[in-house]
């Protein structure tokens, strides 16, 4: 029974409806939107449940996680000084939540694929399923890039700026580290987002390639927003991989378009 359902899900062909026609159907029959919203609700609920479970499990390794995140600090975890009564509790909860999300991320991406898959061709479904490990790798790569490359450059600049003595607090330090790791990890997901949009027929490689000037400006703005310092060195460290990811996105969208064209011919 389960094998037949999986086989049907992966191989059943859905009618390929252009975006304008699909929008017209939504206008004529708005109740269809509620059906898809209800399905989306189930996927979101399962994703949130997975994040809750992995967050709870992360408490078992929280001391090791905190020690690892505090390694870039001179003196490590012991150099942090709490001031507020509830500061340590809030910090622990934030770190546990980020850790839980990182562990649950593969399943969250899988739930996203389950929601999108019925609307694309069988071959695109299989390609989308194969890209889930790549999406997980890019997210972890973004976090690793932040921890091993960006933080060692940014932290000394911040702590020694203007020669002022800085005493880091647990809340400010861990909020800063986890926040920047999370957002840069998500920024590294842009190639996969571009690929999904291309699979849905919303985006193509020619549009990305022709708008490279605008893309550079947007990437610079995003890098300036994410970068914790105002110096051009740290900003360039963030912009470099984002520009590479933009080029990778062009290639992935072209690959997705080729797949859609072959499926339409068949």
Buried (B, 14 or more C-beta within 10 A) or exposed (E): EEEEEEEEEEEEEEEBEEEEEBEEEEEEEEEEEEEEEEEEEEBBEBBEEBBEBBBEBBBEEBEEBBEEBBEBBEEBBEEBEEEEEEBBEBBBBBBBBBBBBBBBBBBBBBBBBBBBBEBBBBBBBBBBBEBBEBBBBBBBBBBBBBBEBBBEEBBEBBBEEEEEEEEBBBBBBBBBBBBBBBBBBBBBBBBBBBBBBBBBBEBBBEEBBEEBEEBBEEBBEBBBEBBBBEEEEBBEBBBBBBBEBBBBBBBBBBBBBEBBEEBEEE
